[in-house]
């Protein structure tokens, strides 16, 4: 029976990054990757792959990222095993022995359990084979319904519109991006997307897919029938944990339950990435956190722990950025809706700034929101929207949250300034918005 020091089950970013870090710490370690898919696609790039902006082969992950470390990729699903004997069993019946076993199996998209869900042309794009089928089909069709107004749904709606399709987006909640975004910001996004030509039905519940062999419409609860040639499901994802019961792993609807060291409770069995239940850094409570960036961070920390560098995982802060046809949105930490749900009283402020100095040609408006916990003035979150790149600013805000910065720490923080690269010195995003919180406190 072949044995490896560490067996990794999965193929996404958590698998690849963990494997790399294990070999950085210990070049002689033996690892193997088991996965059911023939190739792995870059999930963040899927809208651009469908649109054709990224060629198909460039959208696939290069296998050398794994094999360069001497790690074999065994393309079989793991269907069972014996944790006492430290073995796994693949779908072909082969057995392998491990020293440590790590599950990083990720997620798959959900098709909502509506009447007609088994009709043809109801599409998913998470797995590589599904994406290939959807890509081939979507280029031949005219009318597409995107079901779900989260990040993936909006990005695909824009890509499909760029392809010249008639796109209708249906979202159950009143606002896009999970109804967690500041209302003013979400309305800016919705207006922008409608002006781009995407038909949007907000706060509408789909109750049935219509058609005979293939879908030809989506029926809404109000009786409205949205005609279509295909439906792209973007209503959410589910963790791929079908093997969990066979290994005695505890799960919730959000994934495998682990402790802060990604231990599952079964000796030498770990889990990281989208297949695990994540907890909030700020509240300590279970919270969605299925992001490739989170998976990569988890993998690096587990790599430390498996290599003798003891470090606890602190939880997700969920810094996210996205871009839709010329406008960018990003957020980190808690939104105001999150804070209300968690019972945290916050002070909030919104400021109007610019992407570069206001007197420079080509300047664009930027809106910034900050949230501070009222009890101790700790930074809890931030949102930004505008025609600019918010990633670096929100990453800085994330480190401030992680470092426990309060209002006065943020006001005293360092930042850069240049007419072509930043807002003017007096309007630096986080500091400028935080000054409005200070004014609230002084006034009161």
C-alpha positions in Angstrom: 0.0 0.0 0.0 1.4 3.4 -1.0 1.9 5.8 1.8 2.4 9.6 1.9 3.3 11.9 4.8 0.3 14.1 3.9 -2.6 13.4 1.6 -4.6 16.3 0.4 -8.1 15.8 -1.0 -9.2 18.6 -3.3 -7.8 20.7 -6.1 -8.6 24.4 -5.3 -6.4 27.2 -3.9 -6.3 25.7 -0.4 -4.9 22.4 -1.7 -2.3 24.1 -3.9 -1.1 26.7 -1.4 -0.9 24.1 1.5 1.1 21.7 -0.7 3.5 24.5 -1.6 4.0 25.6 2.0 4.5 22.0 3.3 7.4 21.7 0.8 8.8 25.1 1.7 9.1 24.1 5.3 10.2 20.5 4.6 11.5 19.8 1.1 11.6 16.0 1.8 8.0 15.7 2.8 5.9 13.3 0.6 2.5 14.6 -0.4 -0.2 13.5 -2.8 -3.3 15.3 -4.1 -6.5 13.4 -4.8 -9.3 15.0 -6.8 -12.2 13.9 -8.9 -11.9 16.5 -11.6 -9.7 16.1 -14.7 -8.6 19.7 -14.6 -9.3 22.6 -12.2 -10.5 26.0 -13.3 -9.7 29.3 -11.8 -13.1 30.0 -10.2 -12.6 33.8 -10.0 -12.0 33.9 -13.7 -15.1 32.0 -14.8 -17.1 35.0 -16.0 -14.2 36.1 -18.1 -13.7 32.6 -19.5 -17.3 32.3 -20.6 -17.1 35.8 -22.2 -13.9 34.8 -24.0 -11.7 37.5 -22.4 -9.6 34.7 -20.9 -8.9 31.8 -23.3 -10.0 28.5 -22.1 -6.6 27.0 -21.5 -5.4 30.1 -19.6 -8.4 29.7 -17.4 -7.3 26.3 -16.2 -4.8 25.9 -13.4 -1.4 24.8 -14.5 -0.8 21.3 -13.1 2.9 22.2 -12.5 1.8 24.3 -9.6 1.3 21.0 -7.8 3.6 18.6 -9.5 6.7 20.8 -9.4 7.1 19.7 -5.8 7.1 16.0 -6.7 3.5 15.7 -5.7 1.4 13.2 -7.8 -2.1 14.2 -8.7 -4.3 11.1 -8.5 -7.6 11.8 -10.3 -10.0 9.7 -8.3 -12.6 10.7 -5.8 -12.0 9.6 -2.2 -15.1 7.7 -1.1 -14.1 6.3 2.3 -11.4 5.3 4.6 -10.4 4.1 8.0 -9.1 6.8 10.3 -7.8 4.2 12.8 -5.6 2.6 10.2 -4.9 6.0 8.6 -6.1 4.9 5.1 -8.3 6.3 2.4 -10.2 4.4 -0.3 -10.8 5.8 -3.8 -13.7 5.2 -6.1 -11.7 2.4 -7.9 -11.2 0.6 -4.6 -7.5 1.5 -4.2 -6.2 2.2 -0.7 -3.5 4.6 0.4 -2.0 5.3 3.8 -1.4 8.7 5.2 0.4 10.4 8.1 -1.8 13.4 8.0 -5.0 13.8 6.0 -6.4 17.1 4.8 -9.8 17.7 3.2 -10.0 20.8 1.0 -12.8 19.8 -1.2 -14.4 23.2 -1.7 -18.0 23.8 -2.8 -20.4 23.2 -5.7 -23.2 25.5 -6.9 -26.8 25.1 -5.8 -29.7 24.6 -8.2 -32.7 25.7 -6.2 -35.2 22.9 -5.5 -38.0 24.3 -7.7 -40.4 22.5 -10.0 -38.6 22.0 -13.3 -35.1 22.0 -11.9 -34.1 19.0 -14.0 -34.9 20.7 -17.3 -32.1 21.2 -19.8 -30.2 24.5 -20.0 -30.2 25.1 -16.2 -26.6 25.7 -15.8 -23.8 25.7 -13.2 -20.3 26.9 -13.7 -18.4 25.8 -10.5 -16.9 22.5 -11.7 -14.7 22.5 -14.8 -17.0 20.1 -16.8 -20.0 22.2 -16.0 -18.2 25.4 -17.0 -17.2 23.8 -20.3 -20.8 22.8 -21.1 -22.1 26.2 -20.1 -19.6 28.1 -22.1 -20.3 26.0 -25.3 -24.1 26.4 -24.8 -24.2 30.1 -23.8 -22.5 31.2 -27.0 -25.4 29.8 -29.0 -28.3 31.3 -27.1 -29.9 34.8 -26.9 -31.9 35.2 -23.7 -30.3 34.3 -20.3 -31.7 34.5 -16.8 -29.2 34.8 -14.0 -30.7 33.6 -10.8 -29.1 35.3 -7.8 -27.6 38.7 -7.3 -24.5 37.9 -5.4 -21.0 38.6 -6.6 -20.9 35.7 -9.1 -24.4 36.4 -10.4 -23.6 40.1 -11.0 -20.2 39.3 -12.6 -21.8 36.7 -14.9 -24.7 39.1 -15.8 -22.2 41.7 -17.0 -20.1 39.1 -18.9 -23.2 37.8 -20.7 -24.3 41.3 -21.5 -20.8 42.0 -22.9 -21.4 39.0 -25.2 -24.6 40.7 -26.6 -27.1 38.5 -24.7 -30.4 39.7 -23.4 -29.8 39.3 -19.6 -32.4 39.3 -16.8 -31.3 39.0 -13.2 -33.7 37.7 -10.6 -32.9 38.3 -6.9 -35.0 37.2 -3.9 -33.8 40.0 -1.7 -34.5 43.7 -2.2 -30.9 44.6 -2.9 -27.9 43.0 -4.6 -24.9 41.3 -2.8 -26.9 39.5 -0.1 -28.7 42.6 1.1 -25.7 43.2 3.3 -24.3 46.2 1.4 -25.1 49.8 2.4 -28.5 50.6 0.8 -27.1 53.7 -1.0 -24.2 51.7 -2.4 -26.4 48.8 -3.6 -28.8 51.2 -5.3 -25.8 52.8 -7.1 -24.8 49.3 -8.3 -28.3 48.4 -9.3 -28.8 51.7 -11.3 -25.4 51.2 -12.9 -26.3 47.7 -14.1 -29.7 48.7 -15.3 -28.1 51.5 -17.3 -25.8 48.9 -18.7 -28.8 47.1 -20.1 -29.4 44.3 -17.6 -33.0 43.8 -16.6 -33.2 43.4 -12.9 -36.1 41.9 -10.8 -35.3 42.7 -7.2 -37.2 41.3 -4.2 -38.8 38.7 -6.5 -39.2 35.0 -5.7 -38.8 32.4 -8.5 -41.2 29.5 -7.9 -40.9 27.3 -11.0 -38.9 26.7 -14.1 -41.1 26.2 -17.2 -40.5 24.2 -20.4 -40.7 20.6 -21.7 -37.2 19.2 -22.4 -35.3 22.5 -21.9 -36.1 25.5 -19.8 -38.0 28.3 -21.6 -39.0 30.5 -18.6 -38.9 31.3 -14.9 -42.2 31.9 -13.2 -42.2 34.4 -10.4 -44.4 34.3 -7.3 -46.4 37.3 -8.6 -47.3 35.3 -11.7 -44.8 37.1 -14.0 -43.2 34.7 -16.5 -39.6 35.6 -17.5 -38.9 34.0 -20.9 -35.4 32.6 -21.4 -33.3 30.2 -23.4 -31.2 29.2 -20.3 -30.9 29.8 -16.6 -27.5 30.3 -14.9 -27.9 29.4 -11.2 -26.0 31.8 -8.9 -28.1 31.4 -5.7 -25.2 30.1 -3.6 -22.9 27.2 -3.0 -22.8 24.1 -0.8 -19.7 22.5 0.8 -18.7 19.2 -0.8 -18.6 17.0 2.3 -20.4 13.8 1.2 -17.5 11.8 2.6 -17.7 13.4 6.0 -19.9 10.8 7.7 -17.6 7.9 6.6 -14.7 9.6 8.4 -16.7 10.5 11.5 -16.4 14.2 10.8 -18.9 16.6 12.3 -20.6 19.0 9.8 -23.2 21.8 9.7 -24.9 23.1 6.6 -21.9 25.4 6.2 -19.2 22.7 6.2 -16.9 20.6 8.4 -16.5 21.8 11.9 -12.9 22.4 13.0 -11.1 24.1 15.8 -8.8 27.1 15.4 -6.0 24.8 14.3 -8.2 23.2 11.6 -8.3 19.9 13.5 -11.5 18.0 13.0 -11.5 16.0 16.2 -10.3 12.9 14.4 -6.6 12.3 15.0 -4.4 13.6 12.2 -7.4 14.6 10.0 -7.8 18.3 9.1 -9.9 20.5 6.9 -9.4 23.9 5.3 -11.0 26.1 2.6 -14.5 26.4 1.4 -15.5 23.0 2.8 -15.2 24.1 6.4 -17.5 26.2 8.6 -16.0 29.6 9.1 -16.3 31.9 12.1 -16.2 35.7 12.2 -13.0 37.3 13.6 -15.2 40.1 15.0 -18.1 38.1 16.5 -16.8 34.6 16.9 -20.0 33.3 15.4 -20.4 31.1 12.3 -20.5 33.3 9.2 -20.2 32.8 5.5 -16.6 33.1 4.3 -16.2 31.0 1.2 -13.6 33.1 -0.6 -10.4 32.0 -2.4 -8.4 34.5 -0.4 -9.7 33.0 2.9 -8.9 29.5 1.7 -5.4 30.6 0.9 -4.9 32.1 4.3 -6.2 29.0 6.0 -3.8 26.9 4.0 -0.8 28.9 5.0 -1.7 28.7 8.6 -2.3 25.0 8.5 1.0 24.7 6.7 2.7 26.4 9.7 0.9 24.1 12.1 1.8 20.9 10.3 5.4 22.0 10.1 5.8 22.8 13.8 5.0 26.5 13.8 2.0 26.6 16.2 -0.5 29.3 15.2 -4.2 29.6 15.7 -6.6 30.8 13.0 -8.4 33.9 14.2 -11.5 33.8 11.9 -12.6 35.5 8.7 -12.7 39.2 8.2 -13.9 38.8 4.6 -12.3 41.5 2.6 -13.9 41.4 -0.9 -13.6 43.4 -4.0 -15.5 43.2 -7.4 -15.9 45.2 -10.5 -18.9 45.6 -12.8 -18.5 47.4 -16.2 -16.5 50.4 -14.9 -17.6 50.5 -11.2 -15.9 48.8 -8.3 -17.2 47.8 -5.0 -15.4 46.5 -2.0 -15.9 45.8 1.7 -14.3 44.4 4.8 -15.3 43.4 8.2 -19.0 43.8 9.3 -21.6 45.7 7.3 -24.1 47.7 9.2 -26.7 44.9 8.6 -24.2 42.4 10.0 -23.7 44.5 13.1 -27.4 44.8 13.7 -27.9 41.1 13.3 -25.0 40.5 15.8 -26.4 42.9 18.3 -23.4 45.3 18.0 -24.2 49.0 18.3 -22.1 50.9 15.9 -21.3 54.4 14.8 -21.3 54.9 11.0 -20.3 57.6 8.6 -20.1 58.0 4.8 -17.8 60.4 3.1 -17.5 61.6 -0.5 -14.0 61.5 -1.9 -12.3 61.0 -5.3 -10.0 58.5 -6.9 -7.3 61.1 -7.5 -6.8 64.8 -6.6 -10.1 66.6 -7.3 -8.4 69.2 -9.5 -6.9 66.6 -11.8 -8.4 65.7 -15.2 -10.3 62.5 -15.3 -11.2 62.5 -11.6 -13.9 60.1 -10.5 -16.1 60.2 -7.4 -15.6 57.6 -4.6 -17.9 56.9 -1.6 -16.5 55.5 1.6 -18.3 54.1 4.6 -16.8 53.2 8.0 -18.2 51.4 11.0 -17.0 51.7 14.6 -18.2 49.8 17.6 -19.8 52.3 19.9 -18.7 50.8 23.2 -14.9 51.0 22.5 -14.6 52.8 19.1 -12.9 49.8 17.5 -13.0 49.7 13.7 -15.5 47.1 12.6 -15.8 47.5 8.9 -15.6 49.6 5.7 -17.2 49.8 2.3 -16.1 51.6 -0.8 -17.6 52.2 -4.3 -16.4 54.1 -7.3 -14.5 53.9 -10.6 -11.1 53.0 -8.9 -9.3 50.0 -7.4 -10.3 49.7 -3.7 -8.3 46.5 -3.0 -5.3 48.0 -1.3 -7.3 50.4 0.8 -9.6 47.7 2.1 -6.7 45.4 2.7 -5.2 48.2 4.9 -8.6 48.5 6.7 -8.6 44.7 7.2 -5.2 44.8 8.9 -6.5 47.7 11.1 -9.5 45.6 12.1 -7.2 42.6 12.8 -4.9 44.8 14.8 -7.7 46.2 17.0 -7.4 49.8 15.8 -9.7 52.2 17.4 -10.9 55.6 16.0 -7.8 57.5 17.2 -5.4 54.8 15.8 -7.1 55.2 12.4 -6.9 59.0 12.5 -3.2 58.7 13.3 -2.5 56.1 10.6 0.0 56.6 7.8 -1.1 57.0 4.2 0.4 58.1 0.8 -0.6 61.0 -1.3 0.0 61.8 -5.0 -2.2 63.8 -7.5 -2.4 61.0 -10.0 -2.7 58.0 -7.6 -4.7 59.0 -4.5 -7.3 61.4 -3.3 -6.0 64.7 -2.0 -4.2 64.6 1.4 -7.3 65.9 3.3 -9.6 63.2 1.8 -7.7 59.9 2.4 -10.5 57.4 2.5 -10.5 55.8 5.9 -9.1 58.8 7.7 -11.5 61.3 6.0 -14.6 59.1 6.7 -13.4 58.6 10.3 -13.2 62.3 10.9 -17.0 62.4 10.5 -17.2 59.9 13.4 -15.0 62.2 15.5 -17.3 65.1 14.7 -20.3 63.1 15.9 -18.6 62.4 19.2 -17.4 65.9 19.7 -20.9 67.3 18.9 -22.5 64.9 21.4 
